[in-house]
Amino acid sequence: MKEDIDSVKTPKNPILANLEANFVKLKETAKSGEEEHQLNLAENYKSMAEIHFRQSNYNVSEKLYSKALAIYARLKNNTGLTSCQNAKASICLAKGDLAAAQSKLEGLLQMFKKHPNPELEHIVLNNMGIVYEKKGDLPQAVLFYHRSLTLKYELDNPLLPTYTLHNLANIYQQVEDYDTALNYNQLALEIIKGGTDLNAQATILNGIAHIVSMQGQLVEAREKFLQAQTIATKGNNLAQIAQSHSGLGIIEFKRRNFTEAKDLLDQSLKSYRELEEQEYIVRCLIDLAKINQTLNLNEALAHVQEARRICKTNGFQSLLAEVYEQSASLKATKQDYKKAFYYQKLYLELYKQTNKANILNQVEVNKLSVELKKSKSLSKDLTKQANLLKHESLHDHLTGAGNRRQLDKYLEDNWQQNTNQSEASYLAMLDVDDFKKINDDFSHTLGDEVLQKISGIISENIRQQDRLFRYGGEEFTILINNASTTEAHKILNCCRLGIETHSWDKLDQSLKVTATIGMVSNHEQKSVKSALKLADERMYSGKKNGKNMLVNE
């Protein structure tokens, strides 16, 4: 911003207006050199900076913190020094400068060894978690978030864990455990409900709205985004207003209202550029690229090119993987298959490095236990939670079957192992017939029960060496290992007949459920990608020819 920071006015915020009204007087009295007057001026600078930070005026906020920091340094006031240094690290985080943020935060953690400040250390540890999360190192992020939470038990401030709970919700969201993510955010919202921290309320409401949107509950998600937007507007928080617009744009995209979606995301992108929030600029560019894949392919390609540059500059590894994936999709749409393959390869390589399936495989549980030695019972809870998260990151939360992430890894490791003439591996795609009608005629809740039961029926009919995965929606993938063609047919037909003959009237007397299966062997298709495609084609062929059948050619 071009204005001198001493003249910046924001009449919408009465607290800031009062601080600015006192500013000239404080500045004059501070010239006396008395420590008390100097300290009052520093506190005034810091209070003004905090308000500008909440309103996402990061450049103004940083200058104000620097002025306060200079006074605290002269006065050798460690509390003020560490508070301002942490705030400047938070600004670096907001702008996406992870290296600068990490350097400042590591310096603070060293300082706390000489000058303990548990309340501020809680915030610094939380910010370190954010640094590692943005870098794609989720195990290290989890470690810092848990260390941050433990300090809550040493402090008499129930509001402190709010943001840490929200950040843990983000971790669970990334591993597609939406129920747990929602619980964490709702717990955080309960803590601050009715309080004055509008920024926190808007942040958490936007988080809840994103999760609900991912679960397909678009009406409820839209309501939450609008609530967050109202609160963010009241608090004059441009970053959270932009997040609400972005979320509303994604909802319109899911509804295939592409023009409306693009307008909303363009608004968000403009705001994020003004705020210099690099991470959210990238997220917006990825979403706009998906929309423009239909509307304007050249513009979409420009979006991913800019997103790649920002990710590489700022070290956003997880986001860069998403950008590579979208780049591959765009190049394929343009029929530039050589470049599409190139970006898909880069995506897979980076995905393995930041693979969220390994979130807690790498967490140093023993080290975590040492860090939490002051609370043995909490340490046991966190170890249990770590093991649970490790399991749930590889399994579908509704049916208990393996998820897509586990399927991809399993196929990569096992698909071409069996090469003898008498036995093979078989990949089968099973889709529940007319599942949309089940949801529409009965309810989504009953539809979920049907999927859970089908998962159980398949598990009862396959062998111990076989594998079941939920591919997505009402579609399951079954891997039959080391079997003859006759044996594979028998197993899959048992699954199909088990679904058809199950007593569905226990859920509803008029409910009938069947499934169609397409299968392929690794003798037919050596490539995993082509095997998935052929199994899917055969399954859809069965759909067209009467449903409730197994198709193997």
N, C-alpha and C positions, 0 to 999 in steps of 0.2 A: 504494500500500500504506500502511496506517495505522501500522505499526510504525516506531519510531525507527530510523534506519539503523544507529546504533551498537549496536543490540540484535538485529539480524536474524541468525538462525542457520540454517544449512543443513547439517546433519550429514552429509548424503549425500555432500558433497564434502570430502574430508580436507584438501585444500590451503586451501580457504576456512576450514575449522575452525581450522587452524593460524594463519592470518592474524588471525582474530578473537580467538584466544587471546593473541596478542601485542599486540593493539590497545590495551588499557588501559595496558600498560607504555609503548608508544610514545607514546601521547597524553600521558602524564605527563612523560616525558623531554623531549618537544617544548616543554614550558612553559619550559624553560631558555632558549629563544630561540636556541640554537646552530643554525647552518645545517645541520649534518649530521643532527641529531635531527629538525629540521623536514622535511628531505628524506626521511628514513626514513619519517616519518608519511605524507607525500604519496605515496610509493611504495606504502605499505601500502593507503591508500585506493584508489589506481589499480588495484592487483592485485585487491582485493576487487570493485571495479567491473567489471573485465574478466570475472571469473567470473560475476557476476550478469548481465552482458550475454549471455554464452554460454548462460545458462539462461533467457534472455528475460525476466528481471526488470528491465524497462527503467526503471521509476520509481526503484527502489532504486539501480540502476546510475547513473542520471543524477545523483542526489543525491551519491553517492560521488565521481563525477568532478568535480562542482562544488567539493567540499571540497578535493580534490587540486589543482584548478585555482587555487583561491584561494592555496594555499601556494606553488605554482610561480610565481604572479604576484608574490608578495612577494619571492621569492628571485631573480626575473628569470631563471628557468630556461627557456630557449626550447624545449628538447627536450620537457620535461614539459608546457609550455603547449600546444605544437602537437599533441602526442599526445592530450591530454585534449580539446582542441577538435575534433579529428577524431572522437574517440569519441562526443562529444555530437552531432556531425553524423550519425554512424551511427545513433544512437538516433532522431534526427528522421526519418531515412530509414525505419527500422523502423516508426515510428508513422505514416508517410505525410505528414509535414509537409515537403513538398519545398522550399517557399520558404525556410524556416529552414535546412534542410540546405544548399541551394545557397549561401546567404549566408555561412554558416560556412566552407564549402569554398573559395569564391572568396577569402575573407580569408586562408585558409591558403596558397593558391597565391601570393598577393602576398607573404606573409611568407617563403616559400621563396626568393624572389629575393634577399632580404637574408641569410637564414640557411638555406642549402641543407641538405636532409635527404632524400636520394634514397629511402631505404627508406620513410619516411613519405609522401613525395610519391607513390610508387607506389600507396599505399593511397588517398590523397586523389583521385588521378586516376581510380582505379577507382570510388570513390564518386560522383564527378561523372558518370561514365558511367551509373551506376545512376539518378541524378536524371533525366538526359535520357531514359533508357529508360522510366522510369515516366511521364514527361510525354508520351511518344509520339514524341519526336524521336530516332528510331533512328540517323540519320546522325551526329548529334553524339555519341550514345552510343558508336558504333563508333570515332569519332575518339579519344575519351578512353580507351577500353579499349586501343586500339593504343598510345597514348602511354604508358599504364601498363605495358604489356608491354615496351616498349623499355628501361625502367629496369632490367628484370631483368638485362640484359646488363652493367649497371654494378655490380651487387650480387652478393655471394657468398651468396645465400640462395635455394635452389631451390624453397622452399615458397611464395615470394611470389606467383607467377603463378596459383596454384590457383584463387582466387575469380574472377580476371579471365577465365581460360579457361572457367569455369562460366558467367560472364555472357555471354561471346561465344556459348557454346552456346545460351543463351536467345534470343539474336538470331536465330541460324540456325533455332531451333525455331519462332520466330514467322513466318519466311518459308517454313516447311514443308520445310526441308532437314534432315530428321530424321537422315540418315546422318552429315552433318557435325556436327550438334549432338551426336550420340552420341559421335563421335570426340573432340570437345573435352572432354566430360565424363569419358570414359574415361581420357583423358590426365591430366586433373586428379586423378582417383581414383588412378591409378598413382603420381602424385607423393606423395600423402599416405598410401598404403597402409601399414598397420602403425604409423602415427604415433599421437600422443596427442590430436590435434585431432578430437575426436568430433563437434563441431559441423560442421566442414567435411565429414567423411565422410558424416554424415547428410544434409547439404544436397545433396551431389553424387549420392548414391544416390537421393534423392527426385527429383532432376532426371533421372537416367537412367530411373527408373521411369515418370515422366510421358511421356518420349519413346517408350519401348517401348509404353506404353498407347496413345498416339496412332497407333502403327504397327499396332495391333490384336492385339498379342501379350499378351493379358490374363493368362495364367498366369504368364509370366515377369515381367510388370509387378507382379503381386501379390506375388511372391517378393521383388522389389527393395524394394517399399514396406514389407514386413514386416521386411526387413533394416535399412532406414533407421529404422524405428520402434524396433527393439531397440537400435540404437546411440544414437539420440536419448534413449531412456529411460535408458540407462546414463549418458549425459552430462547428464541432467535438463534437456533442451532442449525446452521446451513448444511452441515455434514449429514445430520440425521434427516433433515428435510429431503436432501438428495437421495439418501438411502430409501426413504419412503417412496419417492418418485420412481426409483429404480425397481423396487419390489412391485409397484403397481404396473410398471411396464412389462415385467416378466409375466405377470398374471395375464395381461392383454395378449402377450405373445403365445402363452399356452392356450388362450381362447382363439388364436389365429387371427387376432385383430392387429395385423402387422404394422399398419400405419400409426395407430394409436400407441402401440408399444414403442415404436421408433421415436415418436415425439416425446414420450415420457423419459426414455433413456437418454435422448439428446439433452433434455433439461438437466438430468443428473450429471451427465458428462461435463456440461458447461460449468456446473457448480463445483465439481471435483477438480476441474482444471484451475478454477479461481482459487480453490483452497490448497492446491498442490498436493492433494491426497493421492499419491501414486498408485497404491494398491487398488483403490476403488476406481481410479481411471482405467486400470487394466481390466477389472471385473466388468465395467461398463462397456469397454471396447469388445470384450469377448461376447457379451450378450448382444451388442449391436451387430457384430459379425454374423451371429446366428440368424438375426432378423434379416439382414441385408443379403444373406445367402439366397433368399427368395426375391428380395426387392432390387438389390443393386450389388452384383457380385464384385465389381471392381472396388466399390466402397468398402465392402466386407474385407477384401484382401488388404486394403490400406489400414483398416482397423487392426487386423492381426499383426501386420508389420510393425505398427507403432507399439502394440502391446508387447511384442517380442523384445523390442529395444528397451522398453521401460523395465521389463522383468530382468533382463541381463544386467542393466545398469544398477538395479537395486537388490539383486540376489533373491528374487521371488521364485524359488525353485518349483514349489507346488503349482503356482499360477502358470509358470512357464510350461509345465507339462500340459495344462489345459489349453494354452495357446497353441502348442504344437499339434494337439489333437484337432483343434478347430481349423488350423492351417491345412492339415491333411484332408479334412472334409471339404474345404473350399477348393483345394487344388483338384480333388477328384471331381467335384461339380464342374470345374472348368475343363475336365478331361485331360489335365496335366498329370497323368498317372505316375510319371517318374518322380515329380516333386511330391506328390501325395504319399508315395511309398517312403520317400526320404523323411518327410515330417512325421509319418507314422512310426518310423524307426526311432527317431529322436524322442518322440513321445514315450514309446515303450521303454527306452533306456532310462529316461528321467523318471518315469513312473516307478521303475524298480528301485531307484534310489530313494524316492519319497513315498514308497508304497505304504498306504495307510493300513494295509493288512498287518504290517509289522510294527504297528505303533508301540505296543508294549513288549514285543520280543526283545527290544533293545534297552528298555528301561532298566536301570541298575537297581533292582529291588533291594539288594543288600545295602547299597549306599543310601537308598531312600529310607530304609529302616533306621540307619544311623542318624540321618537328618531328623527323623521323627522320634528320637529316643525319649523325648520328654513326654510323649503321649503313646504308650505301648498299645493301648486299645485302638487308637486311631491308626497306628501303623498297620495293625492286623486288618482293619477295615479297608485300608487303601491297597494292601497287597491282594486282598480278596477282590476288590474292585478292579485292580489291574488285571488279574486273571480273567475276570468276567469280561472286561473290555476286549482282551485279547481274543476270547472265544467269540464274542458278538461281532467283532470286526470281520469275521470270516463266515458268519451265518446270517441268514435272513431272520429278522426279529419276529416275523409273524408265524412262519411255518417251522422254523428250526432247521430247515434244509440249508445246504451250503449256498453262499451267495455268488454273484457273478465274479467277484474278485477271486474267490476260491476256485471257481470253475476254470477261469482263465489260467491260473497257476497249475491246476491239476492237468488240464489238457496239454499245456506246454511241456510238462514233465513226463506224461504217460501215454499220449495218444499213439505214438509210433512204436511202442515197445513190443507188441505182439506181431510177429511176422511169419509164423509157421502157417502151413496150409489148412490145418484142421480147426484152429482156434483163431479168434480175432478179438478186437475191442469194438464195441458198438456204441454209437452216440444216438440217442433218441430224443426228439423234441415232442413233448406232450402238451397239448393245449386244451383247456376246458371248453367244451362246446357251448356257445351262446352265453358266455359268462356275463356279458353286459346286461342281458335280459334278466339273469339271476339278481344282479345288483339292483336293476331298475324295478323289477316286480316284487322283490322281497325286501332287501335293504343291503347296504354295504357291510353292515355288521354281520348279517347272515352270510354274505359273500366271503367275508374273512373266515368264518367258521368252516365253510365249504373247502377253502384252500388249505386250512389246517388239517382237515380230515383227509383230503386227497394226499397230502404229504405223508400222513400216517399210513394210508392204504398202500402207497407205493413202497414205503419203507418196509412194510410187512411182506411184500412180495418179491423184493429184490434180495440178492444174496449178500453175505458179509463183505465180499470183495468188491461189490458194486457200489456206485455212488449216486446220490440224488442232490440236485441243485435247483434253486428257484431262479429261472432265467430272467423273469420280470413279469409283473402283472399276474395273469392266470396261466403262464407258461412255465413248465418245468423241463429240466434237462436230466436225462438218466444215462449213466455210463455203465455199460455191461462189460466186465473185464474177463478175458480168458474163457471164452465160451464158443460153442459151435453156433452156426446160424439157427439151427433148430432150437437149441436151448435158449438163445436170445429171444426168438419169436415167442417161445413159451412163457418166459418171464414177463415180457412186455404185454402179451395178451392177458396174463393173469392180472397185471396192473389195471389194464383197461376194463376187464370184466369185473374186477373188484370195485371199481368206481361205479360202473353201471348197476351192479346188483346190491350195492350198499343200501341200508335202510335209511334213506334220506328223509323219510316221513317223520323221523324223530326231531328233525329241524323244522320241517313244514310238510304237511300231508300232500300238498300239490307239487312239491319239489322233485324234479328229475334231473339227474346229472350224468353226463357222459363226457368222454374225452377222445380226441383224435391224436394219433402218434405217427410221426415220420422217423424212420431209422436209416442209418448208414454205417458201414464198417470201415475200419482203417485199411482194409484191403482195397476198398473202392477209392477212398480219398485219403491221401497221405497228409495233405494240408489241413490243419485245424480249421482255418477260415472256410475253406471249400466244403469241409465236412459239415460245419454248422449251417452253411448256406443250403446244401443239398438236403439235409434232414428237415430244415424249415420248409423247403419247397415241397417235399414229399408230404409233410404234415398238412400244408395248405391244399395240396392235391386231394387228400382225404376229406378235407372240409368241403371241397367243391363236389365231391362224389358221394355225399350222404352222411358224412361225419361218423363218429363212434367206430373207428377202424384203425388198423395198423397198416401203414404203407411202407414197403421196403424196396420199391423199385419205381 
